Each structure stands twice: as structure tokens, then as C-alpha cells.
Amino acid sequence: MDTALDFKTYYLELPELLVSHYPDLNFLNHCYLRIALDNVIGTKWDTQIAKPAYKHLTTDQRKLVISYLSSYVKDKNLLLSHNMISLAYRGKLV
């Protein structure tokens, strides 16, 4: 797998696919990236790596982001669970 090329493709295309796949969630494409990135990094991602994320992730982190985004297409429960974790990292849970 050419992770640099594949990651950029997935990074750009999968969030758009997820927007159309889950219209009931009212997430924008960057929401899916936030969810995956926060769960890969284990905290609010942009406090640990520079923006844009795709330029600063390790190869293993890139692979895991791709894996999570791909999994969200098939597993809404995982997506919602990861979203709750991400919101907790960001102090957004009430």
C-alpha cells in the first residue's frame, strides 16, 4: 500500500462518502476526519500534531485513520462510539 497516495485519496473521498451515507447524522466531512483523527491520536488531535494532519501523521497513524474511516461506512455503531470519545476529548459532552 502506498500510504501517502492512498491516504490522501481516502482522506479526501471517504468523508464525502460518509456524508452521503449517513444523511441523518448531519455531520460535515470534517466531522468524520475529526472523529477518526481524535481516536487515532487518543486526544484532541490538533493539540498533538500540526495541521494539516495528513502531512504530519506517521505511516501507522495514516493506516489507522484509513481503517477507521473505512469501518465507519459499514459500522454506524463504531462511528457513533468514536464520536462520543472524540467529543469527550474536546469537552463537548453535556
Buried (B, 14 or more C-beta within 10 A) or exposed (E): EEBEEEBBEBBEEBBEBBBEBBEEBEBEBEBBBBBBBBBBBEEBBBEEBEEEBBEEBEEEBBBBBBEBBBEBBEEEEBBBEBBEBBBEBBEEEE
